[in-house]
Amino acid sequence: MTFPSPLLASGFALAAMALLALRFTAFTAFKRSLIKICVNRHPPANTKA
Protein backbone atom coordinates (compact mmCIF):
# COMPACT_ATOMS: atom_id res chain seq x y z
CA MET A 1 0.00 0.00 0.00
CA THR A 2 1.67 3.18 -1.21
CA PHE A 3 -1.20 5.48 -0.15
CA PRO A 4 -2.82 5.49 3.31
CA SER A 5 -6.39 4.27 3.52
CA PRO A 6 -9.14 6.84 4.21
CA LEU A 7 -9.94 5.02 7.44
CA LEU A 8 -6.33 5.38 8.60
CA ALA A 9 -6.26 9.05 7.59
CA SER A 10 -9.52 9.79 9.40
CA GLY A 11 -8.28 7.89 12.46
CA PHE A 12 -5.05 9.90 12.46
CA ALA A 13 -6.97 13.18 12.12
CA LEU A 14 -9.30 12.14 14.95
CA ALA A 15 -6.32 11.24 17.16
CA ALA A 16 -4.64 14.57 16.38
CA MET A 17 -7.82 16.49 17.22
CA ALA A 18 -8.25 14.54 20.46
CA LEU A 19 -4.63 15.25 21.40
CA LEU A 20 -5.10 18.97 20.71
CA ALA A 21 -8.29 19.04 22.78
CA LEU A 22 -6.55 17.18 25.62
CA ARG A 23 -3.62 19.61 25.54
CA PHE A 24 -6.01 22.58 25.53
CA THR A 25 -8.02 21.28 28.50
CA ALA A 26 -4.86 20.41 30.41
CA PHE A 27 -3.43 23.89 29.73
CA THR A 28 -6.62 25.64 30.87
CA ALA A 29 -6.82 23.49 34.01
CA PHE A 30 -3.14 24.19 34.76
CA LYS A 31 -3.67 27.93 34.27
CA ARG A 32 -6.76 27.87 36.47
CA SER A 33 -4.93 26.02 39.26
CA LEU A 34 -1.97 28.40 38.91
CA ILE A 35 -4.28 31.41 39.27
CA LYS A 36 -5.94 29.78 42.29
CA ILE A 37 -2.54 29.19 43.92
CA CYS A 38 -1.51 32.80 43.26
CA VAL A 39 -4.79 34.08 44.74
CA ASN A 40 -4.42 31.87 47.81
CA ARG A 41 -0.81 32.91 48.29
CA HIS A 42 -1.61 36.64 48.05
CA PRO A 43 -4.91 37.28 49.86
CA PRO A 44 -6.54 40.72 49.56
CA ALA A 45 -5.49 43.28 52.19
CA ASN A 46 -9.04 44.30 53.07
CA THR A 47 -10.90 41.11 54.00
CA LYS A 48 -13.94 43.11 55.17
CA ALA A 49 -15.18 44.35 51.81
Secondary structure, 3 states (H helix, E strand, C coil): CCCCCHHHHHHHHHHHHHHHHHHHHHHHHHHHHHHHHHHHHCCCCCCCC
